[in-house]
Amino acid sequence: MSDVAGRLAVAKTYKLYIGGAFPRSESGRVFAVTSADGEFQANVAHASRKDVRDAVAAARKAFGGWSGATAYNRGQVLFRIAEVMEGRREQFAAEVSTAEGVSRESALSTVDTAVDRLVWYAGWTDKIAMVLGASNPVAGPYFSFSTPEPTGVVGVLAPQESSLLGLVSVTAPVIAAGNTCVVVASGERPLPAITLAEVLATSDVPGGVVNVLTGRAAELGPWLASHADVNALDPTGASPELRVELARSAADTVKRVLPVRGEPDWTGEPDLQRLRAFTEIKTVWHPVGT
């Protein structure tokens, strides 16, 4: 309802975020999003299998440029996302409060933590190689170095309960490590994810590095798990039963699947688990003196 007497507010219909653009779902489907107390908020595009395929293609196309960028540059981009989020602090807080049914003060704290989390991962982009890599001792006239490299395209089922902080906590390490991703937002609480997509579009993030789909994890997750051009999967937002099915499906294409046991406490201190999970260690041998 509009605040002006006698006027009906325009109901919003949000779109997907694929390849740096905001297309409608190929299926033409939408679903209604309500607040924690059941009040209608907006209509949201309901992604289809074709949308998953388009998002994966966009992520693959963007992978070469993003993984080939300097670690310092990737850190700058993540920091820029944090800057733009900070500028939309009140909007994010209002959406988190409405979606999760928490107070304004709690929602503001959640937004601040999400911004800080992005800054934390931005600081790690140029330190991953030093911490996860190694110069290996060998018995012979050789140099042997192990260096981390991004896995590729990562499918991410975002947390269902934590609509913003959880979303940032699973997405930031994926792109900080040099991967690109297709993110399926919380099915019941997608509006903060859509606003984050708008932030990504107006930051320095190249199109296709992060693609945001709205819909149901139970519908879209299996298509990500079985897609041959997806290299890894984070099934955090899936139910325990669905995680088992996704792991079986992912095995057919030898995907790396992050082990998940429910949603963690996203307010806790971040760690390197997800940075490690979505990197591959490449070892190079080279003769001494040549």
ZARO-948204 format. One record per residue: x, y negated, z negated of N, C-alpha, C, O in turn; residue in three letters. Coordinates in steps of 0.001 Angstrom, whole numbers, padded with zeros to 6 digits, always signed. Layout:
N
XYZXYZXYZXYZALA
...
This chain:
290
+000829+001203+000000+000000+000000+000000+000864-001254+000000+001949-001259-000582MET
+000403-002295+000634+001110-003564+000645+000793-004342-000621-000270-004162-001215SER
+001715-005210-001036+001494-006075-002185+000494-007181-001861-000062-007802-002767ASP
+000265-007427-000574-000667-008464-000152-002069-007871-000101-002284-006843+000541VAL
-003030-008515-000777-004391-008007-000833-004986-007904+000567-004859-008825+001375ALA
-005632-006784+000845-006301-006601+002123-005399-006175+003260-005871-006035+004389GLY
-004104-005961+003003-003188-005581+004074-002620-004197+003810-002200-003890+002694ARG
-002610-003369+004838-002014-002043+004734-000570-002103+005209-000275-002654+006269LEU
+000315-001538+004422+001725-001508+004809+001926-000540+005973+001177+000425+006123ALA
+002933-000801+006786+003266+000071+007906+003992+001304+007374+005046+001181+006751VAL
+003442+002474+007614+004072+003721+007157+005310+004000+008010+005239+004020+009239ALA
+006426+004212+007353+007677+004455+008071+007773+005907+008514+007317+006815+007820LYS
+008370+006109+009676+008695+007446+010146+010187+007465+010464+010631+006887+011456THR
+010952+008138+009608+012404+008157+009753+012829+009237+010739+012151+010250+010906TYR
+013966+009000+011390+014465+009904+012413+015686+010669+011903+016128+010480+010769LYS
+016213+011525+012754+017429+012274+012462+018647+011396+012749+018515+010315+013322LEU
+019819+011858+012355+021058+011144+012672+022012+012143+013330+022601+012990+012659TYR
+022154+012031+014643+022957+012975+015417+023860+012204+016370+023384+011381+017153ILE
+025146+012464+016306+026095+011854+017232+026147+010345+017159+026448+009688+018156GLY
+025857+009778+015992+025896+008329+015831+024615+007627+016253+024549+006399+016212GLY
+023596+008378+016656+022309+007806+017081+021197+008359+016193+021403+009280+015402ALA
+020014+007769+016349+018863+008163+015534+017744+008676+016445+016800+007944+016743PHE
+017850+009926+016884+016799+010479+017744+015642+011048+016934+015788+011368+015754PRO
+014489+011169+017591+013386+011919+017007+013704+013411+017111+014559+013825+017893ARG
+013015+014188+016327+013193+015628+016444+012720+016100+017806+011702+015626+018311SER
+013443+017020+018398+013051+017582+019698+011680+018233+019616+010948+018281+020605GLU
+011336+018732+018439+010056+019419+018269+008883+018456+018152+007731+018854+018330SER
+009171+017184+017850+008119+016212+017632+007468+016321+016264+006522+015589+015974GLY
+007959+017226+015414+007344+017434+014110+007802+016375+013103+008915+015857+013197ARG
+006957+016069+012166+007292+015225+011014+006657+015846+009781+005745+016667+009882VAL
+007150+015445+008617+006500+015862+007369+006495+014686+006406+007341+013795+006479PHE
+005533+014705+005510+005364+013604+004563+006273+013786+003361+006439+014893+002847ALA
+006863+012673+002922+007694+012665+001722+006953+011900+000635+006449+010801+000865VAL
+006893+012491-000545+006229+011848-001667+007221+011572-002785+008301+012161-002834THR
+006843+010676-003676+007669+010367-004843+007557+011491-005863+006813+012451-005663SER
+008303+011367-006960+008267+012391-008003+006880+012537-008609+006537+013606-009113ALA
+006069+011468-008569+004713+011535-009111+003648+011752-008039+002455+011598-008303ASP
+004085+012113-006817+003141+012496-005777+002660+011393-004864+001779+011637-004040GLY
+003196+010188-004971+002757+009083-004119+003470+009137-002767+004681+009347-002703GLU
+002708+008945-001694+003284+008975-000349+004339+007883-000180+004139+006737-000582PHE
+005483+008268+000433+006580+007326+000664+006822+007055+002150+006934+005902+002565GLN
+006901+008106+002933+007209+007935+004364+007026+009263+005078+006887+010311+004449ALA
+007029+009200+006398+007111+010396+007223+008554+010565+007686+009257+009592+007957ASN
+008972+011807+007768+010367+012110+008104+010390+013161+009208+009578+014086+009213VAL
+011326+013011+010141+011459+013983+011227+011776+015370+010678+012605+015525+009781ALA
+011102+016372+011230+011320+017763+010828+012184+018426+011900+011700+018763+012980HIS
+013467+018607+011590+014421+019096+012587+014098+020521+013021+013528+021313+012270ALA
+014483+020818+014257+014227+022125+014851+015552+022822+015167+016630+022278+014927SER
+015448+024017+015701+016647+024753+016112+017429+023983+017181+018659+023953+017157ARG
+016709+023366+018113+017372+022573+019152+018126+021399+018537+019214+021060+019003LYS
+017572+020774+017504+018267+019677+016831+019544+020170+016158+020558+019472+016161ASP
+019496+021368+015584+020705+021953+014995+021770+022129+016074+022933+021784+015865VAL
+021380+022655+017205+022345+022867+018295+022926+021537+018782+024125+021441+019042ARG
+022078+020515+018903+022570+019205+019334+023543+018623+018306+024560+018033+018669ASP
+023222+018796+017031+024085+018264+015976+025436+018986+015949+026476+018359+015750ALA
+025412+020296+016148+026668+021056+016183+027518+020619+017383+028734+020468+017268VAL
+026870+020418+018527+027609+019950+019713+028229+018587+019467+029359+018340+019887ALA
+027503+017689+018788+028041+016357+018477+029207+016460+017510+030202+015750+017655ALA
+029088+017349+016514+030169+017527+015546+031414+018098+016217+032532+017678+015920ALA
+031220+019052+017119+032374+019629+017831+033056+018592+018710+034283+018538+018780ARG
+032262+017776+019375+032828+016743+020241+033646+015729+019447+034653+015217+019937LYS
+033213+015442+018223+033898+014442+017399+035096+015016+016662+035921+014265+016141ALA
+035202+016347+016611+036233+016960+015769+037649+016593+016186+038485+016292+015334PHE
+037929+016613+017488+039289+016331+017944+039784+014965+017514+040901+014831+017014GLY
+038952+013951+017707+039364+012600+017330+039490+012419+015833+040426+011778+015356GLY
+038534+012992+015076+038558+012808+013617+039696+013589+012974+040406+013054+012122TRP
+039880+014838+013367+040960+015640+012791+042331+015123+013224+043323+015306+012520SER
+042374+014473+014393+043640+013939+014885+043974+012562+014358+045090+012080+014554GLY
+043018+011911+013686+043297+010599+013082+044272+010760+011929+044369+011835+011335ALA
+044984+009704+011615+045896+009785+010489+045115+009928+009189+043982+009458+009079THR
+045725+010575+008213+045080+010734+006911+044783+009366+006293+043754+009176+005645ALA
+045684+008436+006501+045476+007080+005974+044224+006452+006585+043437+005817+005883TYR
+044045+006630+007884+042867+006077+008554+041587+006703+008038+040600+006000+007821ASN
+041586+008027+007835+040397+008676+007289+040075+008132+005898+038909+007947+005552ARG
+041106+007880+005113+040881+007299+003795+040257+005922+003878+039381+005584+003082GLY
+040704+005121+004840+040123+003792+005035+038638+003888+005387+037823+003101+004905GLN
+038301+004860+006233+036910+005014+006658+036038+005407+005469+034954+004852+005288VAL
+036500+006362+004657+035722+006756+003480+035551+005588+002515+034491+005415+001914LEU
+036611+004786+002374+036509+003620+001489+035496+002621+002044+034786+001971+001276PHE
+035425+002493+003354+034467+001593+003966+033034+002068+003707+032143+001250+003475ARG
+032812+003377+003744+031487+003903+003412+031106+003481+001997+029977+003057+001747ILE
+032057+003602+001080+031804+003208-000310+031473+001725-000409+030591+001330-001172ALA
+032177+000908+000360+031911-000533+000348+030484-000843+000798+029786-001637+000168GLU
+030058-000212+001888+028722-000481+002411+027659+000062+001459+026612-000560+001276VAL
+027921+001210+000858+026988+001736-000136+026834+000785-001308+025728+000565-001802MET
+027941+000226-001744+027908-000726-002861+027015-001914-002520+026305-002422-003388GLU
+027044-002358-001273+026216-003478-000851+024731-003147-000819+023896-004051-000848GLY
+024386-001849-000759+022977-001424-000736+022622-000702-002043+021759+000175-002072ARG
+023297-001086-003101+023149-000428-004403+021707-000416-004883+021212+000616-005338ARG
+021033-001546-004785+019663-001630-005283+018721-000736-004479+017839-000093-005049GLU
+018903-000693-003160+018048+000163-002336+018249+001632-002680+017281+002375-002847GLN
+019504+002048-002784+019776+003432-003150+019185+003762-004521+018592+004824-004709PHE
+019351+002847-005471+018827+003096-006809+017320+003249-006799+016780+004125-007473ALA
+016630+002398-006032+015174+002485-005947+014750+003825-005351+013790+004438-005816ALA
+015463+004276-004324+015095+005542-003683+015396+006734-004583+014609+007678-004643GLU
+016530+006700-005284+016857+007785-006211+015852+007832-007357+015400+008908-007749VAL
+015504+006665-007894+014533+006596-008980+013190+007166-008561+012569+007927-009304SER
+012743+006791-007359+011455+007272-006861+011485+008769-006566+010543+009491-006892THR
+012564+009227-005952+012649+010629-005539+012822+011566-006722+012208+012632-006772ALA
+013660+011168-007676+014017+012065-008766+013243+011795-010047+013362+012549-011012GLU
+012452+010727-010067+011653+010432-011244+012453+010008-012453+012089+010324-013586GLY
+013554+009285-012218+014405+008819-013315+014275+007302-013441+013727+006642-012558VAL
+014778+006760-014537+014702+005321-014763+015618+004568-013813+016516+005147-013203SER
+015378+003268-013698+016218+002434-012840+017666+002453-013321+018590+002507-012510ARG
+017865+002409-014636+019221+002403-015180+019946+003698-014856+021126+003687-014506GLU
+019235+004816-014974+019842+006103-014639+020161+006186-013151+021204+006711-012760SER
+019254+005664-012320+019474+005690-010872+020662+004821-010484+021461+005209-009631ALA
+020789+003644-011103+021941+002776-010825+023242+003467-011201+024235+003365-010480LEU
+023240+004171-012330+024432+004911-012738+024775+006002-011729+025947+006237-011434SER
+023745+006668-011201+023959+007699-010187+024575+007113-008923+025496+007696-008352THR
+024074+005972-008487+024616+005319-007295+026072+004926-007525+026915+005134-006652VAL
+026371+004365-008681+027745+003964-008989+028681+005171-008981+029804+005094-008483ASP
+028213+006273-009531+029033+007489-009537+029260+008002-008123+030350+008476-007805THR
+028238+007913-007265+028373+008343-005870+029396+007484-005126+030198+007997-004345ALA
+029360+006173-005375+030336+005275-004754+031741+005613-005246+032683+005681-004456VAL
+031876+005821-006547+033182+006178-007113+033687+007500-006552+034888+007670-006344ASP
+032771+008439-006305+033164+009735-005760+033752+009577-004359+034740+010225-004015ARG
+033141+008718-003562+033679+008452-002225+035071+007844-002308+035960+008216-001541LEU
+035263+006915-003230+036571+006290-003399+037601+007338-003833+038746+007315-003383VAL
+037185+008252-004708+038092+009307-005186+038574+010175-004021+039768+010448-003895TRP
+037641+010602-003177+038037+011434-002034+038807+010620-000997+039678+011157-000314TYR
+038497+009340-000874+039266+008489+000044+040734+008453-000373+041626+008419+000476ALA
+040978+008461-001667+042346+008450-002151+043089+009751-001938+044319+009780-001991GLY
+042356+010832-001697+042992+012132-001521+043365+012440-000073+044123+013380+000167TRP
+042868+011695+000883+043077+012067+002283+044548+012179+002658+044926+013073+003414THR
+045390+011275+002134+046813+011319+002484+047657+012047+001438+048883+011945+001445ASP
+047002+012777+000543+047726+013555-000471+047464+015047-000329+048123+015859-000978LYS
+046502+015412+000517+046157+016817+000680+047359+017626+001142+047627+018704+000611ILE
+048077+017114+002121+049213+017858+002673+050296+018093+001625+050906+019161+001581ALA
+050530+017087+000782+051566+017225-000241+051182+018232-001313+052030+018984-001793MET
+049904+018250-001692+049461+019109-002786+049182+020540-002322+049542+021496-003010VAL
+048547+020690-001169+048191+022014-000687+049266+022629+000211+049273+023843+000414LEU
+050171+021814+000751+051235+022321+001601+052459+022709+000799+052516+022498-000412GLY
+053449+023286+001493+054660+023736+000788+055807+023899+001765+055611+024124+002959ALA
+057005+023779+001224+058220+024180+001935+058630+025521+001344+058984+025600+000167SER
+058585+026576+002154+058707+027936+001629+060162+028415+001610+060887+028229+002587ASN
+060593+029030+000503+061951+029611+000459+062013+030867+001335+061153+031741+001222PRO
+063013+030960+002198+063162+032116+003080+064593+032607+003042+065520+031835+002796VAL
+064768+033896+003287+066103+034497+003313+066562+034581+004763+066379+035604+005423ALA
+067150+033516+005244+067593+033491+006623+067753+032072+007111+067368+031134+006414GLY
+068310+031894+008286+068562+030542+008822+067306+029923+009443+067270+029619+010636PRO
+066290+029745+008618+065025+029217+009103+064482+028167+008127+064761+028191+006928TYR
+063698+027249+008692+062802+026429+007887+061425+027080+007938+061025+027599+008980PHE
+060710+027059+006843+059346+027574+006822+058466+026583+006061+058675+026316+004878SER
+057473+026044+006779+056578+025057+006173+055135+025536+006277+054728+026075+007306PHE
+054366+025338+005213+052927+025612+005221+052191+024289+005076+052437+023528+004141SER
+051288+024024+006009+050556+022759+005989+049052+023014+006132+048648+023897+006888THR
+048224+022255+005417+046768+022416+005544+046238+021728+006790+046668+020629+007138PRO
+045302+022384+007455+044635+021816+008606+043118+021965+008425+042674+022919+007786GLU
+042321+021046+008971+040866+021165+008818+040329+022422+009484+040850+022880+010501PRO
+039275+022971+008888+038684+024205+009390+037958+023999+010710+038056+024836+011608THR
+037222+022883+010840+036474+022624+012080+035125+022000+011793+035035+020987+011100GLY
+034091+022597+012321+032718+022118+012096+032132+022871+010903+032137+024101+010866VAL
+031634+022119+009942+031111+022705+008703+029614+022434+008604+029174+021292+008738VAL
+028838+023481+008372+027421+023326+008083+027228+023148+006589+027745+023941+005803GLY
+026498+022127+006186+026318+021810+004765+024828+021760+004447+024089+020957+005017VAL
+024395+022620+003538+023041+022546+003002+023127+021742+001710+023578+022249+000683LEU
+022696+020498+001769+022858+019584+000643+022022+020039-000548+021020+020734-000375ALA
+022429+019652-001753+021665+020014-002952+020221+019548-002862+019929+018500-002286PRO
+019329+020332-003433+017909+019997-003379+017511+019004-004465+016626+018177-004246GLN
+018146+019072-005627+017742+018238-006755+018444+016889-006745+017799+015852-006897GLU
+019749+016894-006568+020530+015650-006609+020571+015035-005222+021427+015378-004407SER
+019642+014125-004958+019407+013641-003598+020510+012743-003056+020636+012611-001839SER
+021316+012119-003918+022385+011235-003453+023747+011682-003953+024647+011935-003152LEU
+023912+011783-005273+025224+012136-005818+025658+013519-005352+026808+013717-004961LEU
+024726+014480-005394+025063+015814-004905+025376+015807-003426+026300+016488-002980GLY
+024612+015040-002657+024841+014917-001216+026233+014369-000922+026952+014919-000087LEU
+026616+013294-001600+027942+012701-001406+029027+013677-001851+030076+013772-001213VAL
+028781+014399-002936+029792+015300-003496+030091+016487-002598+031180+017056-002675SER
+029134+016880-001736+029396+017992-000818+029836+017522+000559+030461+018280+001301VAL
+029517+016284+000908+029871+015781+002239+031247+015137+002263+032014+015359+003200THR
+031574+014344+001251+032836+013596+001249+034068+014492+001370+034950+014174+002167ALA
+034179+015598+000622+035389+016417+000775+035521+017066+002138+036634+017297+002611PRO
+034389+017366+002777+034423+017980+004105+035083+017036+005105+035969+017446+005855VAL
+034657+015784+005119+035219+014852+006099+036567+014305+005643+037384+013922+006479ILE
+036817+014261+004339+038132+013812+003855+039224+014757+004333+040345+014328+004607ALA
+038900+016040+004431+039881+017027+004876+040051+017041+006391+040895+017773+006908ALA
+039259+016240+007113+039405+016155+008564+038401+016951+009349+038496+017025+010574GLY
+037417+017564+008660+036376+018313+009346+035262+017377+009809+035198+016219+009396ASN
+034399+017885+010661+033130+017225+010971+032014+018117+010443+032251+019290+010155THR
+030806+017585+010312+029787+018391+009646+028379+018107+010149+028087+017059+010724CYS
+027525+019090+009905+026087+018981+010103+025456+019192+008734+025580+020268+008149VAL
+024783+018175+008228+024234+018209+006872+022719+018324+006940+022061+017537+007620VAL
+022171+019298+006239+020725+019417+006076+020378+018793+004728+020766+019315+003683VAL
+019652+017684+004750+019348+016943+003529+018349+017704+002658+017727+018668+003104ALA
+018209+017260+001419+017214+017820+000518+015829+017771+001167+015414+016732+001680SER
+015126+018890+001141+013828+018938+001793+012780+018084+001110+011958+017460+001782GLY
+012793+018045-000206+011795+017289-000947+012209+015844-001200+011358+014988-001441GLU
+013503+015569-001147+014014+014247-001511+014984+013728-000443+016152+013488-000749ARG
+014529+013552+000790+015451+013220+001874+015758+011739+002052+016698+011405+002773PRO
+015007+010837+001425+015157+009415+001749+016550+008862+001418+017081+008101+002226LEU
+017171+009199+000282+018541+008714+000071+019515+009194+001147+020450+008474+001498PRO
+019308+010397+001668+020172+010901+002741+019988+010104+004017+020950+009853+004744ALA
+018749+009703+004291+018490+008903+005489+019137+007531+005365+019707+007014+006325ILE
+019044+006948+004176+019709+005656+003961+021222+005808+004057+021900+004917+004569THR
+021757+006922+003573+023193+007161+003721+023563+007264+005200+024625+006791+005605LEU
+022705+007871+006001+022956+007939+007447+023028+006542+008046+023855+006283+008921ALA
+022170+005642+007583+022216+004257+008058+023524+003592+007644+024074+002780+008389GLU
+024021+003932+006462+025315+003415+006006+026432+003940+006908+027323+003187+007303VAL
+026382+005223+007230+027412+005809+008099+027413+005141+009468+028468+004896+010053LEU
+026214+004852+009970+026096+004239+011299+026636+002823+011331+027043+002343+012389ALA
+026648+002144+010190+027120+000762+010142+028482+000652+009479+028949-000453+009201THR
+029122+001785+009223+030492+001796+008721+031425+002104+009893+031050+001911+011050SER
+032621+002576+009603+033585+002868+010661+033631+004353+011002+034592+004814+011618ASP
+032612+005103+010613+032601+006543+010858+032277+006805+012328+031213+006393+012793VAL
+033152+007472+013073+032841+007768+014473+031581+008618+014590+031324+009477+013746PRO
+030802+008376+015632+029594+009151+015858+029897+010632+015965+030842+011028+016647GLY
+029110+011446+015300+029290+012896+015346+030089+013469+014203+030056+014680+013985GLY
+030812+012638+013458+031596+013154+012330+030661+013687+011246+030895+014758+010686VAL
+029612+012938+010958+028566+013401+010042+027233+013318+010770+026874+012268+011303VAL
+026509+014415+010790+025183+014467+011403+024200+014885+010327+024423+015878+009635ASN
+023121+014143+010178+022175+014382+009089+020836+014834+009661+020212+014128+010452VAL
+020409+016023+009248+019131+016584+009659+018194+016643+008459+018617+016978+007353LEU
+016944+016325+008672+015936+016458+007626+015012+017598+007993+014614+017744+009149THR
+014674+018402+007006+013849+019575+007229+014003+020526+006067+014293+020098+004949GLY
+013816+021796+006309+013868+022799+005258+015115+023669+005399+015416+024171+006481ARG
+015837+023840+004287+017048+024660+004305+016738+026086+004728+017536+026720+005419ALA
+015580+026592+004315+015221+027972+004653+015024+028162+006152+015198+029269+006662ALA
+014664+027096+006864+014471+027178+008315+015757+026880+009070+016102+027594+010012GLU
+016466+025836+008669+017630+025381+009421+018913+026120+009030+019815+026272+009854LEU
+018997+026578+007778+020208+027258+007315+020591+028470+008145+021755+028586+008528GLY
+019666+029383+008444+020039+030561+009244+020574+030212+010626+021437+030918+011146PRO
+020077+029134+011229+020588+028759+012550+022009+028218+012456+022815+028435+013361TRP
+022322+027517+011374+023702+027074+011162+024611+028274+010888+025725+028347+011407LEU
+024133+029203+010076+024951+030355+009706+025273+031240+010902+026347+031840+010956ALA
+024365+031327+011852+024569+032209+013006+025196+031505+014201+025562+032161+015176SER
+025326+030184+014145+025843+029438+015289+027338+029723+015469+028120+029563+014532HIS
+027721+030136+016649+029103+030551+016898+030093+029397+016858+031292+029629+016701ALA
+029627+028163+016995+030541+027024+017005+030606+026314+015652+031184+025232+015548ASP
+030025+026910+014628+030170+026425+013253+031220+027291+012574+031110+028517+012572VAL
+032235+026660+011999+033371+027398+011447+033248+027728+009963+033879+028670+009482ASN
+032447+026966+009243+032328+027197+007802+030962+026722+007334+030295+025939+008009ALA
+030557+027214+006160+029223+026916+005649+029276+026664+004153+029886+027424+003402LEU
+028624+025577+003729+028422+025292+002312+026930+025481+002035+026130+024631+002426ASP
+026528+026588+001359+025107+026887+001173+024531+026372-000145+023572+026947-000660PRO
+025095+025305-000694+024680+024819-002010+023173+024628-002120+022579+025002-003130THR
+022549+024053-001102+021135+023735-001175+020201+024891-000873+018985+024700-000826GLY
+020733+026072-000670+019894+027247-000385+019524+027954-001677+020230+027847-002679ALA
+018426+028668-001648+018036+029483-002794+019001+030665-002929+019679+031010-001962SER
+019077+031294-004112+019987+032440-004269+019740+033542-003250+020688+034137-002737PRO
+018472+033820-002953+018155+034866-001973+018619+034467-000576+019146+035291+000171GLU
+018418+033191-000228+018819+032716+001090+020332+032717+001236+020842+032983+002325LEU
+021057+032427+000169+022524+032434+000251+023059+033795+000662+024021+033890+001424ARG
+022433+034848+000154+022845+036202+000522+022618+036438+002011+023483+036986+002693VAL
+021457+036026+002515+021147+036186+003935+022106+035373+004801+022557+035841+005846GLU
+022414+034149+004360+023314+033297+005134+024715+033889+005193+025367+033836+006236LEU
+025178+034447+004091+026511+035056+004075+026585+036234+005038+027584+036413+005734ALA
+025521+037037+005076+025494+038169+006015+025517+037675+007457+026249+038203+008295ARG
+024701+036651+007737+024643+036121+009097+025961+035483+009498+026407+035630+010636SER
+026588+034769+008560+027862+034093+008852+028978+035082+009134+029932+034761+009843ALA
+028864+036284+008584+029916+037286+008790+030031+037696+010248+031108+038090+010694ALA
+028946+037612+010992+028971+038004+012402+029914+037134+013222+030472+037591+014219ASP
+030095+035876+012804+030997+034970+013522+032201+034600+012659+032881+033611+012931THR
+032462+035382+011632+033638+035247+010767+033751+033824+010205+034822+033217+010230VAL
+032648+033318+009708+032656+031983+009094+033210+032058+007672+033090+033075+006989LYS
+033804+030976+007257+034147+030822+005854+032909+030294+005131+032341+029282+005541ARG
+032488+030964+004065+031304+030566+003300+031743+030224+001878+032356+031043+001194VAL
+031428+029030+001449+031796+028593+000106+030997+029374-000934+029769+029405-000865LEU
+031673+030008-001897+030932+030705-002964+030189+029700-003832+030791+028748-004328PRO
+028903+029897-004020+028069+028960-004782+027231+029732-005784+026651+030767-005456VAL
+027171+029225-007005+026312+029808-008046+025419+028710-008613+025619+028257-009740ARG
+024467+028302-007852+023572+027240-008303+024214+025872-008176+025376+025746-007789GLY
+023442+024853-008506+023946+023485-008418+024749+023143-009670+024258+023333-010783GLU
+025965+022646-009511+026762+022249-010673+026277+020921-011241+025349+020309-010714PRO
+026915+020489-012315+026654+019168-012872+027454+018168-012037+028670+018044-012186ASP
+026748+017463-011159+027435+016562-010228+028061+015361-010919+028899+014679-010329TRP
+027670+015090-012160+028255+013946-012874+029616+014278-013465+030315+013389-013950THR
+029999+015551-013429+031300+015944-013953+032445+015444-013084+032234+014950-011976GLY
+033652+015579-013603+034832+015139-012866+034995+015954-011580+034891+017180-011618GLU
+035246+015302-010453+035457+016051-009201+036775+016805-009239+037666+016485-010026PRO
+036888+017805-008384+038131+018569-008293+038427+018859-006829+037759+018345-005933ASP
+039440+019691-006600+039900+019954-005237+039271+021196-004617+039674+021609-003530LEU
+038293+021799-005289+037742+023054-004792+037244+022934-003361+037583+023762-002515GLN
+036439+021908-003080+035863+021792-001744+036884+021310-000716+036760+021630+000466ARG
+037872+020562-001134+038946+020198-000200+039707+021444+000227+040033+021604+001403LEU
+039992+022332-000732+040693+023572-000413+039838+024488+000452+040328+025135+001378ARG
+038546+024527+000128+037656+025488+000792+037561+025263+002286+037381+026212+003049ALA
+037681+024018+002709+037473+023710+004123+038760+023262+004820+038744+022414+005711PHE
+039865+023854+004388+041147+023701+005092+041723+025088+005369+041446+026046+004647THR
+042513+025175+006405+043247+026388+006739+044736+026095+006568+045202+025013+006925GLU
+045472+027043+006031+046911+026848+005840+047658+027441+007035+047559+028632+007332ILE
+048406+026571+007704+049195+026989+008871+050673+027018+008479+051209+026032+007972LYS
+051313+028138+008714+052724+028286+008373+053568+028301+009655+053285+029038+010600THR
+054595+027476+009654+055470+027343+010829+056901+027713+010441+057417+027269+009416VAL
+057524+028530+011277+058946+028876+011102+059755+028203+012198+059321+028122+013347TRP
+060934+027721+011832+061775+027071+012827+063240+027351+012507+063654+027217+011356HIS
+064026+027736+013507+065447+028016+013244+066192+026771+012780+065906+025663+013232PRO
+067129+026957+011894+067985+025869+011434+068974+025508+012534+069566+026390+013156VAL
+069151+024213+012774+070173+023750+013705+069737+023707+015151+070571+023486+016029GLY
+068458+023911+015435+068005+023835+016836+066811+022884+016932+066275+022675+018021THR
